[in-house]
Amino acid sequence: MGLKVGVVGCGQWGQNYLRVLSELDDTELCAACDLRAEVRERIAARYPGVRVLTRVEEILADDGLEAVVVATEARAHYEVVATALRRGKHVLCEKPLTLAVEQAAELAHLADTCGQTLMVGHIFRYNAGVNALNAAVHAPDFGDICYMCLVRTNLGPIRADVNAAWDLAPHDISIVLHVLNQMPIRVSAQGFSYLRAGREDVAFITLEMPEGVAAHLRVSWLDPRKVREVTVVGRNQMAVLDDVQTVEAVRIYDKGVMQEPTYSSFGEFQSVVRTGEIRIPPVKGDEPLREQVRHFAWAARERQRPLSDGWDGVRVVAVMDAVQRSLKAGGAPVLPVMVEPAVVDAFAWHQAAAVALQPPSRQESAEGGQLVGSGAR
Ligand SMILES: NC(=O)c1ccc[n+]([C@@H]2O[C@H](COP(=O)([O-])OP(=O)(O)OC[C@H]3O[C@@H](n4cnc5c(N)ncnc54)[C@H](O)[C@@H]3O)[C@@H](O)[C@H]2O)c1
């Protein structure tokens, strides 16, 4: 029997959850709720066996329901997730977990205290392209990582509740924290509003990581091209993920710059560009949302900590909080605030488990393979 799941918030993105939850053997779509009547009518027509409700309290009152997916607008996440955890449900919440770092930490604590699974929809943790890129940049030949550059642009969709940074950058921050396995020591961000005063539709964000590693993010709702690109530059090699491509999404460039002695003056060096082969590793995986939902069902059933658990959500919100403060300060560098020691502890725990930070393959999930550190709670 699949995990009995209900969906709270069935708008644009929630619809995808309805589809995936109804398709997978690991889950059973039992109920759905949305405040909007037209959304409820659409669900009732499409999923006749599913209980369609209006309010979150109605869905949580169903004792047979084991878990909920929260896909409301971000500003509603905190209340809905807290109520669901207190009602004994496992929760998969969309990103960002909350819009305030203290609230995110409170939810992560609450999940640990209640013994419920809290997972955040950091979907790129379940993206085969990101995992292939991550494997390539941690291979010995790649050399130390110098910097990362991430671009996430499109023309819309434009959200009414948050700016483009809160909408788009949590994805890239989650990728950066996963690949570099560190928190930034300084964050600076500049944002500009062309569509609506006071709500940035484009942002340029720089994360300064320990030991001089940098990550730059460009996110925009106002761009002619849909771009989802991650570049990682290492000492010996460079790698690019083009997540819009369905084939050959990852390329590893055996390129770099070498220092060679000059012949004209003893003891001086000149920079020489070295160009080698381009390797295209295979990228095999299911639709990331299906992988994510399958991982959630596995974590909830097996009582294992998911890869993108509540604390992972806290770290992303902590960086976003710094991004927002820097945006307000016109791009001045700010320090990410760690709310309390538990956040740091959880990060150390993840660092220790870094080698195991891979989402389960379908086979591993089916076999209930243990994936993250000690995992069991
Ligand atoms: N992982 C991804 O790639 C991805 C993509 C798009 C959106 N998202 C995230 O998904 C979430 C939803 O985004 P969206 O684009 O679907 O928004 P949306 O506005 O289209 O849908 C939100 C729905 O939630 C409903 N809702 C709000 N509060 C509710 C409540 N208390 N009880 C029941 N229903 C409620 C609204 O009526 C609405 O239909 C956001 O957090 C967003 O960041 C993630």
The ligand as a Gaussian input file, in Angstrom:
#p B3LYP/6-31G(d) Opt

LIG

0 1
 N        9.685000      23.095000      -7.238000
 C        9.367000      23.876000      -8.251000
 O        9.958000      23.799000      -9.320000
 C        8.236000      24.856000      -8.094000
 C        7.652000      25.431000      -9.222000
 C        6.603000      26.322000      -9.028000
 C        6.172000      26.641000      -7.738000
 N        6.782000      26.071000      -6.679000
 C        6.342000      26.381000      -5.299000
 O        5.044000      25.811000      -5.095000
 C        4.258000      26.648000      -4.261000
 C        2.957000      26.993000      -4.984000
 O        3.245000      27.687000      -6.163000
 P        2.141000      27.818000      -7.316000
 O        2.828000      28.412000      -8.480000
 O        1.435000      26.539000      -7.484000
 O        1.140000      28.894000      -6.659000
 P       -0.380000      29.109000      -7.029000
 O       -0.716000      30.480000      -6.535000
 O       -0.650000      28.759000      -8.455000
 O       -1.158000      28.027000      -6.133000
 C       -1.270000      28.108000      -4.741000
 C       -2.631000      27.527000      -4.364000
 O       -2.683000      27.388000      -2.938000
 C       -4.014000      27.685000      -2.533000
 N       -3.969000      28.003000      -1.091000
 C       -3.338000      29.023000      -0.482000
 N       -3.493000      28.964000       0.847000
 C       -4.227000      27.847000       1.092000
 C       -4.712000      27.234000       2.269000
 N       -4.456000      27.735000       3.482000
 N       -5.439000      26.100000       2.174000
 C       -5.696000      25.572000       0.948000
 N       -5.260000      26.111000      -0.211000
 C       -4.536000      27.233000      -0.150000
 C       -4.439000      28.834000      -3.406000
 O       -5.840000      28.941000      -3.476000
 C       -3.804000      28.445000      -4.740000
 O       -4.692000      27.736000      -5.588000
 C        5.136000      27.857000      -3.921000
 O        5.755000      27.626000      -2.689000
 C        6.182000      27.860000      -5.029000
 O        7.416000      28.429000      -4.614000
 C        7.783000      25.180000      -6.832000

